[in-house]
Amino acid sequence: MLTAAVEHDEVKILDSISDKVMLAEGLTKENGIAPQAMQRGLDCIERFSQRIVEIPPQNIRIVGTNTLRAAKNANQYVEQLESILDKVEIDIVSGIEEARLIYLGVNHSWSSLNQLTSNLVIDIGGGSTEFIIGKNFKLKQAESLRMGCVAFRRFFPDNMISEDNFKQAYRAAKYEVAQIASQFKPSKYEYVVGSAGTLKAIEQILIANQLTDEGITLKGLNTLKRKLLEYTRMEDMQIEGLKPNRLCTIVPGIAITLAIFKTLDIKQLHISRGGLREGILYDLLGRHKKEDVRERSINAIKKRYRIAEEHARILKRVTNKLVSNYTSKLRFTGDDHLKFLRWAVQCARIGLAINHSQYQTHSAYLIKHSELSGFSIKERVILSAIILNHRRKINLEIFDTIQLTPDEKTEIIQIVFVVRLVMLIAQNGKTNQCEDLRLFFKKSQFYIETSKHWLADHPLLAHAFQLEKKYWKKAGIELNIDHRPI
């Protein structure tokens, strides 16, 4: 856990706490996260939750990585964790998004990093290992492999160390890295940097044993490997610089690191003091400063699928007008919900690049399965579901498959309502047709209030609204169109 404050436009780290939970320990496809690991995680969140009770929820971000992506029982487990956290959700991110956050954290944490050259950043976690090439804060290439120092404990049953066990772990790691070796050739980067965690722990051991002055070298790794293989059990290891909480993960970590060094022909790896946690922090600060990387992702996917700029401007103007005319007892309580409304409108038509027939289905698929920087997996699913419902048949049951509170679901259904109206009104390219429209939501019913002659002056939209009434009725919600004072 990392807590920080912004003072005079400078980020000041207030507290940094680590708790070795090892969620990936005992993880299987059949059973998911093991009960013992689940309990360690619950205990950890219980302790950490006491430290954040005075911090506003919008200033907190909790991110879940590989184990919560892969585990069969992850959804149920996240619900248990969030019940402890009360009003704070856990964002589960994709492997590539995890890599982006790591790269962001490394860049902000290591002043010696040359921003004018391309650099390779490596992070060995508990269940996955990320590889990122970037330059000057811009990520150019990223991969996430499902190998980590906790997951690879499976090659050392009962914590037993042997030459044969080590070889199995090394070969498994080498096989994984070989699949991306052509993308991460030494000619593509100048420096290799490891983020805090397993690689930092290895560096500390090498320094303590006078095997390096700084960073990690292949010679130092081989010497350390020989020292480790002198022991037969992990818990019996007594090596200078090896912390007790790393006893059961350092040997798998060394096997993975050696495989990376030899497969990618790395001579030396430098260590950054920051990584994923720092990346999450700076990403959160960016959102508060209106530098939300998600906006860039939306603009990029619009360009990729050739959404015309003029049409995008029309949609934006209609959206702004309808939002300003929208009144509801719930309203859109979070800035993010307004963003989701705007993003859905902007991306609703990207599916036309595939086929006009049922293009909303194609648009939803592209959003759900594209790698959108800054978005958690859940955020992509929500945005995809809104877009799926932006025209024709309304399927609100899809929101029951997403972990949402009743209030969140109600607000997202309101977003669907506004998005559908935006798309109808913007069809003919005019933005002044919504001047006299007022929208609101009351007691599970939608209302469109118009001026006395509005429906008569806009017969096509009047017809479209009647169709909307039928669509919403089938979905279990009444849509009322009223041109009398309310």
C-alpha positions as CSV (number, residue, x, y, z in Angstrom):
1,M,0.0,0.0,0.0
2,L,1.2,3.5,-0.9
3,T,-0.1,6.7,0.5
4,A,0.9,10.1,-0.7
5,A,0.0,13.8,-0.7
6,V,0.4,16.6,-3.2
7,E,2.2,19.6,-1.8
8,H,3.1,22.6,-4.0
9,D,2.5,20.4,-7.1
10,E,4.9,17.8,-5.9
11,V,4.1,14.3,-4.9
12,K,5.2,13.4,-1.4
13,I,5.1,9.7,-0.3
14,L,3.8,9.5,3.2
15,D,3.7,5.8,3.8
16,S,4.6,2.6,2.1
17,I,3.5,-0.8,3.5
18,S,4.0,-4.3,2.0
19,D,2.2,-7.4,3.1
20,K,3.2,-10.8,1.5
21,V,-0.2,-12.3,0.7
22,M,0.9,-14.7,-2.2
23,L,-2.6,-15.1,-3.6
24,A,-1.2,-17.3,-6.4
25,E,0.0,-19.9,-4.0
26,G,-2.0,-23.1,-4.6
27,L,-3.9,-21.5,-7.5
28,T,-5.5,-24.1,-9.8
29,K,-7.8,-24.0,-12.8
30,E,-10.2,-26.3,-11.1
31,N,-10.4,-24.8,-7.6
32,G,-9.2,-21.2,-8.1
33,I,-7.6,-19.3,-5.2
34,A,-6.8,-21.6,-2.2
35,P,-8.7,-21.0,1.1
36,Q,-5.5,-20.2,3.0
37,A,-4.4,-17.6,0.4
38,M,-7.9,-16.1,0.4
39,Q,-7.8,-15.7,4.2
40,R,-4.4,-14.0,4.0
41,G,-5.8,-11.5,1.5
42,L,-8.9,-10.8,3.7
43,D,-6.7,-10.2,6.7
44,C,-4.5,-7.9,4.7
45,I,-7.4,-5.8,3.4
46,E,-8.8,-5.7,6.9
47,R,-5.6,-4.2,8.2
48,F,-5.1,-1.8,5.3
49,S,-8.8,-0.6,5.4
50,Q,-8.1,0.9,8.8
51,R,-5.4,3.1,7.3
52,I,-7.6,4.5,4.5
53,V,-10.8,5.2,6.5
54,E,-10.3,8.9,6.5
55,I,-9.3,9.2,2.8
56,P,-12.1,10.1,0.4
57,P,-13.1,7.2,-1.8
58,Q,-12.3,9.1,-5.0
59,N,-8.7,9.5,-3.8
60,I,-8.3,5.7,-3.5
61,R,-7.5,3.2,-6.1
62,I,-7.1,-0.6,-5.5
63,V,-5.9,-2.7,-8.4
64,G,-6.1,-6.5,-8.8
65,T,-3.6,-8.3,-11.1
66,N,-2.9,-11.8,-12.5
67,T,-4.5,-14.0,-9.8
68,L,-7.7,-12.0,-9.8
69,R,-7.7,-12.1,-13.6
70,A,-7.2,-15.9,-13.8
71,A,-8.9,-17.4,-10.8
72,K,-12.2,-19.3,-11.2
73,N,-13.5,-17.9,-7.9
74,A,-12.2,-14.4,-8.3
75,N,-15.6,-12.7,-8.6
76,Q,-16.9,-14.1,-5.3
77,Y,-13.6,-13.3,-3.6
78,V,-13.6,-9.7,-4.8
79,E,-17.1,-9.3,-3.4
80,Q,-15.7,-10.4,0.0
81,L,-12.8,-8.0,-0.2
82,E,-15.1,-5.1,-1.3
83,S,-17.5,-5.8,1.6
84,I,-14.6,-5.0,4.0
85,L,-13.6,-1.9,2.0
86,D,-17.1,-0.5,2.0
87,K,-17.3,2.2,-0.7
88,V,-14.1,1.4,-2.5
89,E,-14.0,-1.0,-5.5
90,I,-11.2,-3.2,-6.7
91,D,-10.2,-2.6,-10.3
92,I,-8.9,-5.8,-12.0
93,V,-6.7,-4.8,-14.9
94,S,-5.4,-6.7,-17.9
95,G,-1.8,-7.8,-18.2
96,I,-1.1,-5.1,-20.7
97,E,-2.7,-2.4,-18.5
98,E,-0.6,-3.8,-15.6
99,A,2.5,-3.4,-17.8
100,R,1.5,0.2,-18.6
101,L,1.1,1.1,-14.9
102,I,4.5,-0.5,-14.1
103,Y,6.2,1.5,-16.8
104,L,4.6,4.7,-15.5
105,G,5.8,3.9,-12.0
106,V,9.3,3.1,-13.1
107,N,9.6,6.3,-15.1
108,H,8.4,8.5,-12.2
109,S,10.6,6.7,-9.7
110,W,14.0,6.5,-11.4
111,S,15.6,9.8,-12.2
112,S,18.6,8.1,-13.8
113,L,16.5,6.6,-16.6
114,N,17.4,8.2,-19.9
115,Q,14.1,9.3,-21.5
116,L,15.8,10.0,-24.9
117,T,16.4,6.3,-25.5
118,S,14.2,3.2,-25.7
119,N,14.3,1.2,-22.4
120,L,13.1,-2.3,-21.5
121,V,11.3,-2.6,-18.2
122,I,10.8,-6.0,-16.5
123,D,8.6,-6.8,-13.5
124,I,8.5,-10.3,-12.0
125,G,5.3,-10.6,-9.8
126,G,3.7,-13.4,-8.0
127,G,1.7,-14.8,-10.9
128,S,2.9,-12.9,-14.0
129,T,5.9,-11.2,-15.5
130,E,5.6,-8.0,-17.5
131,F,7.9,-6.8,-20.3
132,I,7.6,-3.2,-21.5
133,I,9.6,-1.2,-24.1
134,G,9.0,2.5,-24.0
135,K,10.6,5.9,-24.5
136,N,10.0,9.2,-22.9
137,F,6.9,8.0,-20.8
138,K,5.4,6.5,-24.0
139,L,4.8,2.8,-24.0
140,K,5.8,1.3,-27.4
141,Q,5.4,-2.5,-26.7
142,A,4.2,-4.7,-23.8
143,E,3.7,-8.3,-23.0
144,S,2.5,-10.2,-19.9
145,L,3.5,-13.8,-19.3
146,R,1.8,-16.1,-16.8
147,M,4.9,-16.9,-14.8
148,G,5.7,-15.6,-11.4
149,C,7.8,-16.3,-8.3
150,V,4.7,-17.6,-6.4
151,A,3.1,-19.5,-9.2
152,F,6.5,-21.2,-9.9
153,R,6.7,-22.6,-6.4
154,R,4.9,-25.6,-7.9
155,F,8.2,-26.7,-9.3
156,F,9.5,-26.9,-5.7
157,P,7.0,-29.2,-3.8
158,D,7.1,-29.0,0.0
159,N,9.7,-26.2,-0.4
160,M,12.3,-28.7,-1.5
161,I,15.3,-27.4,-3.4
162,S,17.2,-29.6,-5.9
163,E,19.1,-29.2,-9.1
164,D,16.4,-31.0,-10.9
165,N,13.6,-28.8,-9.5
166,F,15.5,-25.7,-10.4
167,K,16.0,-27.0,-14.0
168,Q,12.3,-27.6,-14.4
169,A,11.4,-24.1,-13.3
170,Y,14.2,-22.6,-15.5
171,R,13.1,-24.5,-18.6
172,A,9.4,-23.6,-18.0
173,A,10.4,-19.9,-17.8
174,K,12.7,-20.1,-20.8
175,Y,9.8,-21.6,-22.8
176,E,7.6,-18.7,-21.9
177,V,10.1,-16.0,-22.6
178,A,11.1,-17.7,-25.9
179,Q,7.7,-16.9,-27.3
180,I,8.3,-13.1,-27.1
181,A,12.1,-13.1,-27.7
182,S,11.8,-11.8,-31.2
183,Q,9.8,-8.8,-30.0
184,F,12.3,-7.9,-27.3
185,K,15.7,-8.1,-29.1
186,P,18.6,-6.2,-27.6
187,S,18.6,-3.9,-30.6
188,K,15.3,-2.5,-29.6
189,Y,16.4,-0.9,-26.4
190,E,19.3,0.8,-24.7
191,Y,18.8,0.0,-21.0
192,V,17.1,-2.8,-19.1
193,V,15.4,-1.8,-15.8
194,G,13.7,-4.0,-13.3
195,S,10.9,-2.7,-11.1
196,A,10.7,-3.0,-7.3
197,G,9.8,-6.5,-6.0
198,T,11.5,-9.8,-6.8
199,L,14.2,-8.1,-8.9
200,K,14.9,-5.6,-6.1
201,A,15.1,-8.4,-3.6
202,I,17.7,-10.2,-5.8
203,E,19.8,-7.1,-6.1
204,Q,19.8,-6.6,-2.3
205,I,21.1,-10.2,-1.9
206,L,23.8,-9.7,-4.6
207,I,24.9,-6.4,-2.9
208,A,25.0,-8.0,0.6
209,N,27.2,-10.8,-0.8
210,Q,29.5,-8.4,-2.7
211,L,28.4,-9.9,-6.0
212,T,27.5,-6.5,-7.4
213,D,27.8,-2.8,-6.6
214,E,24.5,-2.0,-8.3
215,G,21.9,-3.9,-10.4
216,I,21.9,-7.5,-11.5
217,T,24.5,-9.2,-13.7
218,L,24.4,-12.7,-15.2
219,K,27.7,-13.6,-13.4
220,G,26.1,-12.6,-10.1
221,L,23.0,-14.6,-10.8
222,N,24.9,-17.8,-11.5
223,T,27.0,-17.4,-8.3
224,L,23.8,-16.8,-6.3
225,K,22.2,-19.9,-7.9
226,R,25.1,-22.1,-6.8
227,K,24.7,-20.7,-3.2
228,L,21.0,-21.4,-3.2
229,L,21.4,-25.0,-4.5
230,E,23.6,-25.8,-1.5
231,Y,20.4,-26.0,0.6
232,T,17.7,-28.7,0.3
233,R,14.8,-26.7,1.9
234,M,13.8,-23.1,1.4
235,E,13.1,-22.4,5.0
236,D,16.7,-23.5,6.0
237,M,18.4,-20.9,3.7
238,Q,20.7,-18.5,5.5
239,I,22.0,-16.0,3.0
240,E,23.1,-12.5,3.7
241,G,20.5,-10.0,2.4
242,L,17.6,-12.5,2.1
243,K,14.6,-11.3,4.0
244,P,12.4,-13.9,5.8
245,N,9.3,-13.0,3.8
246,R,11.3,-13.9,0.6
247,L,12.5,-17.4,1.7
248,C,9.8,-19.3,-0.3
249,T,9.9,-17.2,-3.5
250,I,13.5,-16.2,-4.1
251,V,14.5,-19.6,-5.7
252,P,11.7,-19.5,-8.3
253,G,12.5,-15.9,-8.8
254,I,16.1,-16.6,-9.6
255,A,15.1,-19.4,-12.0
256,I,12.8,-17.0,-13.9
257,T,15.4,-14.2,-13.9
258,L,18.1,-16.4,-15.2
259,A,15.8,-17.6,-18.0
260,I,15.0,-14.0,-18.9
261,F,18.7,-13.0,-18.9
262,K,19.8,-15.9,-21.2
263,T,16.8,-15.9,-23.5
264,L,16.9,-12.1,-24.1
265,D,20.7,-11.9,-23.9
266,I,20.7,-9.4,-21.1
267,K,24.1,-8.4,-19.7
268,Q,23.0,-6.1,-16.8
269,L,19.8,-5.0,-15.3
270,H,19.3,-1.8,-13.3
271,I,16.8,-1.5,-10.5
272,S,14.1,1.1,-10.1
273,R,12.7,1.8,-6.6
274,G,9.2,2.2,-8.0
275,G,6.9,0.0,-9.9
276,L,3.2,-0.9,-10.0
277,R,2.1,0.9,-6.9
278,E,3.8,4.1,-8.0
279,G,2.3,3.8,-11.4
280,I,-1.2,3.4,-9.9
281,L,-0.6,6.5,-7.8
282,Y,0.5,8.7,-10.7
283,D,-2.3,7.4,-12.9
284,L,-4.8,8.4,-10.2
285,L,-3.2,11.8,-9.9
286,G,-3.5,12.2,-13.7
287,R,-7.3,11.6,-13.5
288,H,-7.7,14.3,-10.9
289,K,-5.7,16.7,-13.1
290,K,-7.9,16.0,-16.1
291,E,-5.1,14.0,-17.7
292,D,-7.1,10.8,-17.8
293,V,-5.3,8.3,-20.1
294,R,-8.7,6.7,-20.8
295,E,-9.6,9.8,-22.9
296,R,-6.6,9.2,-25.1
297,S,-7.6,5.5,-25.5
298,I,-11.1,6.6,-26.6
299,N,-9.7,9.1,-29.1
300,A,-7.3,6.4,-30.4
301,I,-10.0,3.8,-31.0
302,K,-12.2,6.4,-32.7
303,K,-9.4,7.1,-35.1
304,R,-8.6,3.5,-35.6
305,Y,-12.1,2.8,-36.8
306,R,-12.5,6.1,-38.7
307,I,-15.2,7.9,-36.8
308,A,-15.7,11.2,-38.7
309,E,-14.6,14.2,-36.7
310,E,-17.6,16.3,-37.8
311,H,-20.0,13.6,-36.6
312,A,-18.1,13.3,-33.3
313,R,-18.5,17.0,-32.8
314,I,-22.2,16.8,-33.4
315,L,-22.6,14.0,-30.9
316,K,-20.6,15.9,-28.3
317,R,-22.9,19.0,-28.7
318,V,-26.1,17.0,-28.5
319,T,-24.7,15.0,-25.5
320,N,-23.8,18.2,-23.6
321,K,-27.2,19.7,-24.3
322,L,-29.2,16.7,-23.1
323,V,-27.0,16.3,-20.0
324,S,-27.6,19.9,-19.1
325,N,-31.4,19.3,-19.6
326,Y,-31.4,16.1,-17.5
327,T,-32.9,16.2,-14.0
328,S,-33.2,13.2,-11.7
329,K,-33.3,12.5,-8.0
330,L,-30.3,10.3,-8.4
331,R,-28.5,12.3,-11.1
332,F,-25.1,11.2,-12.3
333,T,-23.3,11.2,-8.9
334,G,-19.8,10.5,-10.2
335,D,-17.7,12.2,-12.8
336,D,-16.8,8.8,-14.2
337,H,-20.5,8.1,-15.0
338,L,-20.6,11.3,-17.1
339,K,-17.4,10.1,-18.8
340,F,-19.0,6.7,-19.6
341,L,-21.9,8.5,-21.2
342,R,-19.6,10.6,-23.4
343,W,-17.4,7.6,-24.3
344,A,-20.3,5.4,-25.2
345,V,-21.7,8.1,-27.5
346,Q,-18.3,8.6,-29.2
347,C,-17.7,4.8,-29.7
348,A,-21.2,3.6,-30.4
349,R,-20.6,3.5,-34.2
350,I,-17.1,2.0,-34.4
351,G,-18.7,-1.4,-35.2
352,L,-19.6,0.0,-38.7
353,A,-16.1,-0.7,-39.7
354,I,-17.1,-4.4,-39.5
355,N,-20.7,-4.5,-40.8
356,H,-23.7,-2.2,-40.7
357,S,-26.1,-5.0,-39.7
358,Q,-26.4,-5.1,-35.9
359,Y,-23.3,-2.8,-35.7
360,Q,-24.0,-2.2,-32.1
361,T,-23.0,-5.8,-31.4
362,H,-19.7,-5.3,-33.3
363,S,-19.0,-2.0,-31.4
364,A,-19.6,-3.6,-28.1
365,Y,-17.3,-6.5,-29.0
366,L,-14.5,-4.2,-30.1
367,I,-14.7,-2.2,-26.8
368,K,-14.8,-5.3,-24.6
369,H,-11.9,-7.0,-26.3
370,S,-9.6,-4.1,-27.2
371,E,-6.7,-3.2,-25.0
372,L,-7.7,0.3,-23.8
373,S,-5.0,1.9,-21.7
374,G,-6.3,3.2,-18.3
375,F,-9.5,1.0,-18.3
376,S,-9.9,-1.8,-15.9
377,I,-11.5,-5.0,-17.2
378,K,-14.8,-4.2,-15.5
379,E,-14.8,-0.7,-17.0
380,R,-14.5,-2.1,-20.5
381,V,-17.3,-4.6,-19.8
382,I,-19.6,-1.7,-18.5
383,L,-18.8,0.5,-21.5
384,S,-19.4,-2.4,-23.9
385,A,-22.8,-3.2,-22.3
386,I,-23.9,0.4,-22.6
387,I,-22.9,0.5,-26.3
388,L,-24.6,-2.8,-26.9
389,N,-27.9,-1.2,-25.7
390,H,-27.6,2.1,-27.6
391,R,-30.1,1.1,-30.4
392,R,-32.8,-1.4,-31.1
393,K,-33.6,-4.1,-28.5
394,I,-32.7,-3.2,-24.9
395,N,-31.1,-6.0,-22.8
396,L,-30.8,-4.8,-19.2
397,E,-30.1,-8.3,-17.9
398,I,-26.6,-7.9,-19.1
399,F,-25.9,-5.5,-16.2
400,D,-26.9,-8.2,-13.8
401,T,-23.8,-10.2,-14.9
402,I,-21.5,-7.2,-13.8
403,Q,-20.7,-6.5,-10.1
404,L,-22.7,-3.4,-9.6
405,T,-24.5,-1.9,-6.6
406,P,-28.3,-1.1,-7.1
407,D,-27.5,2.6,-7.4
408,E,-24.8,2.0,-9.9
409,K,-27.0,-0.1,-12.0
410,T,-29.8,2.5,-11.9
411,E,-27.4,5.2,-13.0
412,I,-26.0,3.1,-15.8
413,I,-29.5,2.4,-17.1
414,Q,-30.0,6.2,-17.1
415,I,-26.8,6.5,-19.2
416,V,-28.3,4.0,-21.7
417,F,-31.4,6.1,-21.9
418,V,-29.5,9.4,-22.6
419,V,-27.1,7.6,-25.1
420,R,-30.1,6.2,-27.1
421,L,-31.7,9.7,-27.3
422,V,-28.4,11.3,-28.3
423,M,-27.9,8.8,-31.2
424,L,-31.5,9.4,-32.4
425,I,-31.3,13.2,-32.3
426,A,-27.9,13.4,-33.9
427,Q,-28.9,11.1,-36.9
428,N,-29.8,14.0,-39.2
429,G,-26.7,16.1,-38.3
430,K,-28.7,18.8,-36.5
431,T,-27.8,19.8,-32.9
432,N,-30.6,22.3,-32.2
433,Q,-33.5,19.8,-32.0
434,C,-33.0,19.1,-28.3
435,E,-33.3,22.7,-27.1
436,D,-36.8,22.2,-25.7
437,L,-36.3,18.7,-24.4
438,R,-36.2,18.0,-20.6
439,L,-35.4,14.5,-19.3
440,F,-35.8,13.0,-15.9
441,F,-36.1,9.7,-14.1
442,K,-38.6,9.1,-11.3
443,K,-39.8,5.9,-9.6
444,S,-38.4,3.6,-12.3
445,Q,-39.9,5.6,-15.1
446,F,-38.3,7.8,-17.7
447,Y,-39.9,11.1,-18.7
448,I,-39.3,13.3,-21.8
449,E,-40.9,16.7,-21.4
450,T,-41.3,18.8,-24.5
451,S,-42.7,22.2,-25.4
452,K,-46.3,22.4,-26.7
453,H,-45.5,22.2,-30.5
454,W,-42.2,20.3,-30.4
455,L,-43.5,16.9,-31.4
456,A,-45.5,18.4,-34.2
457,D,-42.5,20.2,-35.5
458,H,-40.3,17.1,-35.4
459,P,-42.4,14.2,-36.8
460,L,-39.5,11.8,-37.4
461,L,-38.2,12.2,-33.8
462,A,-41.8,11.9,-32.5
463,H,-42.1,8.6,-34.4
464,A,-38.7,7.4,-33.0
465,F,-39.8,8.3,-29.5
466,Q,-42.9,6.1,-29.9
467,L,-40.6,3.2,-30.9
468,E,-38.5,3.9,-27.9
469,K,-41.5,3.6,-25.6
470,K,-42.0,0.1,-27.0
471,Y,-38.4,-0.9,-26.5
472,W,-38.3,0.3,-22.9
473,K,-41.6,-1.3,-22.1
474,K,-40.3,-4.7,-23.2
475,A,-37.3,-4.0,-20.9
476,G,-39.7,-3.4,-18.0
477,I,-39.4,0.4,-17.8
478,E,-42.1,3.0,-18.7
479,L,-41.1,5.9,-21.0
480,N,-43.5,8.8,-20.7
481,I,-43.6,11.6,-23.4
482,D,-45.3,14.7,-22.0
483,H,-45.6,18.2,-23.4
484,R,-47.5,19.6,-20.5
485,P,-45.8,21.4,-17.5
486,I,-44.7,18.8,-14.9
